[in-house]
Amino acid sequence: MATQLFFVGIILAVLSLASTFLLPVFKGAKYVITSPKLHDHRVRAVSVSGAFVVAILALIFVLPTPYGTVAQGVVWIPQRTEVVAASSGVVSNVLASPDAIVKAGDELVEVNDPTLAPRIAVLETQRQEFLLRYEAVRYTDRVQAGVLLEQTRNLDGTLASLKRRQQDLIVRAKLDGRFILPNATDIVGHFVSEGELIGYVVGEESPGVRVVVPQSDVDIVRNRTDHIEMRYASNIETSVRAQIVRSTPAAQFDLPSLALATQSGGSVVIDSSGQQPRALESIFVFDLVPETNDQPLLLGSRVHVRFDHGREAFGWRVLRSLRQIFLSTFNV
């Protein structure tokens, strides 16, 4: 069905172009060649018309104009670890300064669960009671002593689990790096669930940019890019040069960040019918590194990227686009 609709669209486009451009040109050429009114000036009329046509074709296929591919990406730090809440609770204190250098094991954030300490106290009291009762019947009632000992062991397991949760209320760094806390200004007093993302600890590697390029543009991006310019969404006025450090060898449909989807203001149309949102058109991912990195960057923020391909006449770009449409449609 999609293929049939595609061919219908192609036919309608050809008819529209023919009625808009080809038919007037045909009528004009017929008038210049056959009209009796131009009998005495036909050579001059043909010369002028031919010169006009040559000038138009030169503008379309000869005159070079700036050529580039525009794409979007996100700030990406490959060497990083996520700071997540190991236990549910309310953030009571930020123990490490945001953007500070931390070591593995350093305390970062303190989470408070006011119900945890009373539960541990009650279970420890019960444990002491079970031990006293066990000692009382240890030599007189072995069956009862066995039941109390088993209850004490079960209680020990519950206590150990609660104490681990109590220790996990202090969130620690898992590697050396810079502590990034996106919501540093209002995170205190915020309830976090177990496993919820709080921030990041990023390694010494400089932040890069992960860019998505449609399959239709990947060849020219790989083979004809002279230089790359980026503009961060947080500082759109400033242009930064960048270089490609790696790219995916094969096409994919998974987005590196939902910030690139049209629903979030990005440029990639996604299919949300499945469990995981996927791009409708296959994409390639390029990792870029800026030549200068002198401004604070928010991990996951959007970046506008332009791959400069030098200069090329507009007509050749149209022909290349038509060729790409033909190849993608017939899977050539």
N, C-alpha and C positions, 0 to 999 in steps of 0.2 A: 504493500500500500504506500509506504514512504517513497519507494522508487518511482511509482506511478505519479505521485504528487510532484516529485522532483522534475520529471520530464514535462509535466503540465506547466510547471513554473518556468522551465527553460523555454518552452514554446511561447508562452505569454511574454517573456522577456524579449525574445527575438522579434516577435510581432511589434512590440512596443518600440524597440530600437529602430526597426524598419520604418514604421510610420513617422517616427520623430526625426530621424536623421537621413536614412537611405532614400526614402521617397522624395523629400525635398531636393536632395542632391541629384537624383535621377531626373527630376523635372527640370532643374536648372541646367544640367548638362544637355538635355534634349533641346531646351530652348536655345542655348548657345550654338549648338551644332546645326539645327534644322530650321530655326525661325527665319522667315523671309525678311523681317525687319533688320536683321544683322547681316544681310547679304553683302553690303559694301564694307562692313567693318568686322567680318567674321574672324579674320586672322588676329586682329587686335583683341577681340573679345575672348577667343580661345587662349591667347597668350596671357591675358590678365587673369582669366579664370584658372588657368593652369598654374600661374605663379601663386595665386591665392591658395590653391589646394596644396602646393608644395610647401608654402609657408605654414599652413595648418599642420601638415604631417611632420614638418621639422619641429614645431612646437611640441608635438605629442611624442615623437620618437627620437628626436635629436637633442633638444634642449635639456641639459641635466638639471635636476632640482634636488634639494636635500632629501635623503631617503633614510628612514629608520623604522624600527619596530618598537612599539611601546608595550610594556608589560607591567605587571604588578607583582610585588613580593612582600615578604615580612622579615623583620629583624630576627635573625636565627643565630643561636650560639650552640655549636655542636657539642662541645665539652661542657656539660652542665648536669646538675642533678636537681630534681624537684624537691622542694621543702614541703612536706605534707604533714597534716595532723595525724599522729598515731592514735590519739584518743579524742573523743568528742568532748567539747567544753567551750568555755568562753575565754577568748584571748585576754589575759590579764596584764601582760607585760611584754615588751619587746626588749630582749636582753642584749642584742647586738645591733649596732647602728646600721641602718640601711646604707648600702653602697660601701660598707667597710670590708676590709680583707679579713677573712676568718680561716681557721684551721679545722681540719676534720675533728669532730668531737666537740667543737665549741657550742655553747648554748646560744640559741637564736631567739626562740619565742617560748613564752610560758603560757600554758593553757590551764584554766582552773575548772575543775569539776567538783562542786561543793558537796555532792552526794558520795564521793568516793571515800574520803577519809572516815566518815561515820560508818559506812558499810564495813570497812576494814576493821574498825574498832569493835563493832558488834560481833563479827566473825572471830576475831581473836579472843573475845570473852567467851564465846561458845566453845572455842577450841580448848581453853583452859578448863571449862566445865566438863567437857568430855574426858580430858586427861585425868581430872580428879575422880570422876566416876569410874574410869577404867582402873585406876589404882585401887579403888575401893573394892572392886569385884574381881580383880585380876586373879586371885588364888581361890576364890570361893565359887564363882560362876563363870566358867570359861566361855560359854555360849554368849552371855551378855558382854563379856570382855571383848570377844571377837567382833561383835556388832559395833561396840563403841570404838574399837580400834579402826574398823573400816570407815565409820563416820568421820573419825578424826583425819584419816587419809584423804577422804573426799573434800573435807574442809580445807586441808592443806593445799590441795590443787586449786580450789577456788580462791584462797588467799594469795597464792603465788600469782594467779592471773590478774587479780586486782592490784597487787603491788607492781606488777609489770606495767599495767595501765597507768598507775600513779607515777612511775618513773618516766613513762612516755609523755607525760604532760609537759615535760621539758623537751622541746624540739631541738635537735642538734644537727650540725652540719655533717654531711657524709664525705665531703672531700674539701681540699683546700681551694679557696677562690674568693670571689666577690659576692657578698650577700645582697641579692636583689629582692626588695619587698615592694611590689607594685602599689599596695594599698596601705602604705605606712602611716598615712595621716589619720585614718579612721578604722584601723584594724583592731585597736584595743577596745574591748567591749563587744566585739563581733563574735557570734557563735559559729564554731567550725565543727563539721562532722568528721568522723574518723575517715581518713584517706583524702580529705579535701585539700586542694592545692593552696598553699599559703604564699610561697615565693620560690626563689631559685638560688642556688649557689653555682656560679659560673666559674670555669677555670681561667687560666691565664690567656687562653686563645681569644683574639679580638673578635668582637661581634661581626657577623657577616649578614648576608641577605640571601634568602632562598626565594627564587623567582620562578613562576610558572609561565611557560610559553606554549601556545597551541601547536599541535602537530603541523598545521599548515604553515607555520612560520619557523619551524625549528631548523630547516636546512639553511636558510639564509642567515639565521642567528649564529649558527655554528661556523659557516664557511665565509661569510662576508661582513663580519663585524670589525669595524676599524677601532672604535673605542666605545666605552659604556659610561653613561651618566646616570646618577641616581639623585632623587630628591625625597627626603624623608617627610612623611606627613606632618611631623611636628615642626619642621622647618622647611616649608615648601619653596621658599625663595632661594635657598642655597643649593647649588649643584655640586655633586661630589663624583669624581672619577672612580671607576671600579674595574676589577678584572675577574674573569671567570676562573675558578679554581677546580671545579668539578661539575659534571652533569650526569644525569641518568642516561644509561645507554639505550633504554627501551621506554616506550610510552607507558603511561599509567593513568588511572582515573582517580586516585586518592589525592586529596588536597593536603599540603603540609599544614595549612591553617584555614579554618572556616572564615577568617577575616578576608580571604580572597574571594569568597562567594558573593554573588550579586545581592543576596539577602542582607549581607553585612556591609554593602557599599563597594564590594570588589567588582572584578570584571569577568569572573568565571561563572557560567551558568551551571547549576548543579541539579542532580536528580535526587530528590528527597523521598522517593517512594520506598527505598530499602531501609534497612536498619542503620546503615552508615551512608551519609551523604557522599555522592560521587559526582565528578564532573561529567557533563553530557558529552563533551568532546575530549578525546585523549590529549594529554598534556605531557610535556617534558619539564623536568625540574633542573634549574641551574643554580649553583651556589656561587655567590659573588663575594669578594672581599674589597672594601673601600680602600683607596690609596691613603686617605687620611681619616682618622677616627678621633676627632677632637670635640665631640658633642655627646651628651648623655643620651642613651637610646633605651627605649622601653621594649623589652623582649615581646615579640609578637605584633609590634606596631607596623602599619602598612608603609611600603616604600614604592615610589613610582620610578620605573627604570626605562631608559631609552637606549636601545642598541643601535648605534650609528653605523650605517652601511655606506657612507660616502654620498655620492650624487649619482642619480640615474634618471633617465627620461621617464615620464609618467606612463607612456604607452607600453613599455616593456614590463612595468609592474602589473598593469592590467592583464597582459598576456600571461604573465607568470601566475597570477591569481586564478585565471581561467583554467590553466593547466593543472593547478593544485586541486581545484574543484573537480575536474575530470578524473584525476587519479584517485582522489578519495572516494568519489562516487562509484567507480568501477573496480575499486580495490586493486589497482595496478601497482 
